[in-house]
Every structure is written in C-alpha cells, then in structure tokens.
C-alpha cells in the first residue's frame, strides 16, 4: 500500500478523483496527509467529508520559502509519505523541497507540455488558436511545468471553445490520468531515466491517452 501526500490550493477536484479511486479499490494507496497553503480551499472540506488528515501551512507564516517548504516536507516525512501529488497546488517547489522526494513528486497540468506552461494554460491554448491541447502528468522539477512527462491525454479544441468549455473537457481526463498515475506508482512500474519516463508493461502509441489507461 503506497503512502501518498497531496498538496492543494483550491477546490480539490483532482484530490476527489484520487479519493474516489482509493475508495473504489482502484488505487492501492492511502492518503496519509493533505496540505493546503490556502485556509479557504474547498479541498479541506473534501478531507473532512472523508476523514482524511489535513494541515494548513500558509507561506505568510514563515520567514522564507525554504522554511515554508521544510515545514511541509517534515510533515510529509513524519507520515512516511512515499509519493507527493500536486493537485492544484499553486506554488513552484524548489530544490529544497524536491530533494526530500527525488522523482517522487508529480503534478497534473492542463496542457500538453511543453506547450502552454504556467497559469491559464487553457486560455493560452484558445487564444493561440491551437487545434489540440489536453493534460499532462509529469515529474516535478524546479522548472514551471517542465518536468519529465509520465502520461498525456489529448483533447481537441473546437471552433467555439472558450477557456471554460475547454477546461471542462480537459478536467474529465485529468480525473482519469492522475489517479491512474498514482496506481502505476503503487505498482512500482514508473521508471525515470533523465527526461524519459517509462511505465513498465503499459501499452504505448494509442489515442487519446499515451500510455493507455488501464483502470480509469
């Protein structure tokens, strides 16, 4: 059983997708701790509804980013967390934090990175006139949404798309690829070699998700 920690800042819909996957027996993991940097995040209500331990750690209460990150890392290590999942966590993590969990911090981003990194990725795609976007689960490094890619899902843009309509369609895939990735880690199948990430035994070369989803 994989021990995971989840970092959140907002409504926590991807957190809910992981919770649902665990409760349905599709993910062999347990959420040991959720940390929010926002005391008003709706994700906290999700934790209360499912009896999941959570802590609020606000950046403003610490003298430096390093001290803020060290507090989060210490809390996660106290719970023997083996994988850290960023589910709408709106801060860039530094080497100070990442060194505690080498190649064991993952993030979900609503674009096919390296396209449309950073904030408002869906708006960027619509305004650019892209024909395809999607979402990416990647290993977190010190860059902004630039770490090694684990899995991507492709979502076509429609002529009438707005940021909101595209976001809604991408989110449906986010709720599938992120829980699936957690399960791959639980099974010990994710292998990272530099910028290449291989999921052992997975089927590659299919659309709209590559590698192909197995449980979600």
Steps between C-alpha positions, in 0.01 A plus 500: 500500500653827385502793743424824319483865596300754301568873473204722411408867469144503369183299448677163492313322222809295414538418868141373489582285197782335697276453805233338281757270339625384838150447639401297192806279536663618178801661671715300740591803708396697804503876541707557811480879493360787297674836531335822388672837478155660484278485811194567284560219250193284441737203491501521880126425505567191290750384761245551777236309303729200462684512835834573334768671713586850382717790602492866399847641439495863386803657338445829682569331834859418408802729460607343170391267225756247620353500852148463355603205286697335779190505720297325230777247436533423870125446538496265203803304618346461845216316327743282299371643173654325199339701218403868502216599267439862403128533433445865421786620720573854380864533602829409336702265717875548532789259527474539877172309499559267205822357643293327768298306239723444193287411195206447736314830457243511219276771360199522269504788248219590256702503179723278291826626646733651394217697336313758710687475827416710804170660593184502285621226266152447358464871423843497338394212273174670396665835433786339307254320273637154577315202353593264782571537868449264792665418829831364622613319811870563551781463747553834676833673465604859564355625171145623445303202373806368321590174673520157332167386356331186631170503310307739276138515384406682180189720481404673172402866498170590341443822302255626763717409799551742787745462786214364711371243252848372418586482870193288566590244232863483607400457864316177417830353386689646796270302727607182319870540429605625845344210697637256241848643548475459876407136445798448269723630777324272748582208274866607475483532124618860447867519401673837452819527297593863441217655301354166397232338713387145431199325648602137490247276329285789380368518144644792304395659172126534555269803497373700676717394797863392473589268671158339498292511816432169670262565792346840435 
